[in-house]
């Protein structure tokens, strides 16, 4: 029997089973029966498994276990994406299932420690343990984790695996703003006709520059060599002296509202949820404190919007995946740009973003959100503008 890279021993068949699927289901069923009949562990610790042998739907778990796992998943999301240090941990670690194995399962293969944690599971354990130690109601779960390494790993896997859905939902909010509302007129630029290959490259660069002028400050430039004079150098539009604070875009406020606040559906309004992200009070006037969003929240909203934007620049019209290796640098670049402003200027913007986000309504009610004028009147004007920029750059004028 082969050993998997994560140190997990895989047993292909069980006596009496004709297929691998039957064998696995047999083992899961046996394990579920043992779990249900377990009279030693506290009821709050008993797990309902899914078809793969991991923790099943959270709604099927005991109430206290459900609460603990949900809190840990939110904590993991904050740790991975919303760290005040601006460090976003790469999420490429594949969490292996925490199966229990008898010695006979190895069938001649050297025994390995199947409960050892590595990579992302270590992070998940840190977050999970923090949650379990935060309230006495989680004590039975904490005691079970301390006594049974396999149980701890099972919960860590559940917390770590759920990060994908959290991550996907956060970036899809940005995609919705960019795509569904056609907020930046991308469809007008991309889908009017089918440009040539060279025009496509120039168009992609132009769109990214257009977007960054309206929402972001970009201090670098893109250099591309080609066979034509106009292809020698194509720059991003650089506007570091923009008079308007670039992060005051209504799309930043909208993302904060939709991605980092909770929608109260029955009232059609928004209610902020501090456990999801802390809202700070202004320290200058303690008698009349005003709510403001933290700088890291604004940088995070800009990061997710840029992920959606770059998906379009790369020619993808239904983006859903995130290149985790790029998240940290993108986040840090926005955080640095925001921090360059004077504290008083930052504070005023952050107060306004909180006020806008707190009163944001869906586009049906507030149609002015999700629409904006393009930098140029048409695709041809945009292309001509950047062709002129390229020629000027190549001649040094």
Secondary structure as the mmCIF struct_conf table of DSSP 4:
data_model
#
loop_
_struct_conf.conf_type_id
_struct_conf.id
_struct_conf.beg_label_comp_id
_struct_conf.beg_label_asym_id
_struct_conf.beg_label_seq_id
_struct_conf.end_label_comp_id
_struct_conf.end_label_asym_id
_struct_conf.end_label_seq_id
HELX_LH_PP_P HELX_LH_PP_P1 UNK A 2 UNK A 2
STRN STRN1 UNK A 3 UNK A 3
HELX_LH_PP_P HELX_LH_PP_P2 UNK A 4 UNK A 4
TURN_TY1_P TURN_TY1_P1 UNK A 5 UNK A 6
BEND BEND1 UNK A 7 UNK A 7
STRN STRN2 UNK A 9 UNK A 9
TURN_TY1_P TURN_TY1_P2 UNK A 15 UNK A 16
BEND BEND2 UNK A 18 UNK A 19
HELX_RH_AL_P HELX_RH_AL_P1 UNK A 20 UNK A 36
TURN_TY1_P TURN_TY1_P3 UNK A 37 UNK A 37
BEND BEND3 UNK A 40 UNK A 41
HELX_RH_3T_P HELX_RH_3T_P1 UNK A 43 UNK A 45
HELX_LH_PP_P HELX_LH_PP_P3 UNK A 46 UNK A 48
STRN STRN3 UNK A 49 UNK A 49
TURN_TY1_P TURN_TY1_P4 UNK A 51 UNK A 52
BEND BEND4 UNK A 53 UNK A 54
STRN STRN4 UNK A 55 UNK A 55
HELX_RH_3T_P HELX_RH_3T_P2 UNK A 58 UNK A 60
BEND BEND5 UNK A 61 UNK A 61
HELX_RH_AL_P HELX_RH_AL_P2 UNK A 63 UNK A 81
TURN_TY1_P TURN_TY1_P5 UNK A 84 UNK A 85
HELX_LH_PP_P HELX_LH_PP_P4 UNK A 93 UNK A 97
HELX_RH_AL_P HELX_RH_AL_P3 UNK A 103 UNK A 106
TURN_TY1_P TURN_TY1_P6 UNK A 107 UNK A 108
BEND BEND6 UNK A 109 UNK A 109
HELX_LH_PP_P HELX_LH_PP_P5 UNK A 110 UNK A 111
TURN_TY1_P TURN_TY1_P7 UNK A 114 UNK A 115
TURN_TY1_P TURN_TY1_P8 UNK A 119 UNK A 119
HELX_RH_AL_P HELX_RH_AL_P4 UNK A 120 UNK A 132
TURN_TY1_P TURN_TY1_P9 UNK A 133 UNK A 134
HELX_RH_3T_P HELX_RH_3T_P3 UNK A 136 UNK A 138
HELX_RH_AL_P HELX_RH_AL_P5 UNK A 139 UNK A 147
HELX_RH_AL_P HELX_RH_AL_P6 UNK A 149 UNK A 161
TURN_TY1_P TURN_TY1_P10 UNK A 162 UNK A 162
HELX_RH_AL_P HELX_RH_AL_P7 UNK A 163 UNK A 179
TURN_TY1_P TURN_TY1_P11 UNK A 180 UNK A 180
BEND BEND7 UNK A 181 UNK A 181
TURN_TY1_P TURN_TY1_P12 UNK A 183 UNK A 184
HELX_RH_AL_P HELX_RH_AL_P8 UNK A 186 UNK A 190
BEND BEND8 UNK A 191 UNK A 193
HELX_RH_AL_P HELX_RH_AL_P9 UNK A 197 UNK A 214
TURN_TY1_P TURN_TY1_P13 UNK A 215 UNK A 215
BEND BEND9 UNK A 227 UNK A 228
HELX_RH_3T_P HELX_RH_3T_P4 UNK A 229 UNK A 231
BEND BEND10 UNK A 232 UNK A 232
HELX_LH_PP_P HELX_LH_PP_P6 UNK A 235 UNK A 237
TURN_TY1_P TURN_TY1_P14 UNK A 240 UNK A 241
BEND BEND11 UNK A 243 UNK A 244
HELX_RH_3T_P HELX_RH_3T_P5 UNK A 246 UNK A 248
HELX_RH_AL_P HELX_RH_AL_P10 UNK A 250 UNK A 260
BEND BEND12 UNK A 261 UNK A 261
STRN STRN5 UNK A 262 UNK A 264
TURN_TY1_P TURN_TY1_P15 UNK A 265 UNK A 268
STRN STRN6 UNK A 269 UNK A 271
TURN_TY1_P TURN_TY1_P16 UNK A 274 UNK A 276
BEND BEND13 UNK A 277 UNK A 277
STRN STRN7 UNK A 279 UNK A 281
HELX_LH_PP_P HELX_LH_PP_P7 UNK A 282 UNK A 282
BEND BEND14 UNK A 283 UNK A 284
HELX_RH_3T_P HELX_RH_3T_P6 UNK A 286 UNK A 288
STRN STRN8 UNK A 291 UNK A 293
HELX_RH_AL_P HELX_RH_AL_P11 UNK A 295 UNK A 313
TURN_TY1_P TURN_TY1_P17 UNK A 314 UNK A 315
BEND BEND15 UNK A 317 UNK A 318
HELX_RH_AL_P HELX_RH_AL_P12 UNK A 324 UNK A 339
TURN_TY1_P TURN_TY1_P18 UNK A 340 UNK A 340
BEND BEND16 UNK A 341 UNK A 341
HELX_RH_AL_P HELX_RH_AL_P13 UNK A 343 UNK A 358
TURN_TY1_P TURN_TY1_P19 UNK A 359 UNK A 359
TURN_TY1_P TURN_TY1_P20 UNK A 363 UNK A 365
TURN_TY1_P TURN_TY1_P21 UNK A 367 UNK A 370
BEND BEND17 UNK A 375 UNK A 378
HELX_RH_AL_P HELX_RH_AL_P14 UNK A 379 UNK A 395
TURN_TY1_P TURN_TY1_P22 UNK A 396 UNK A 396
#
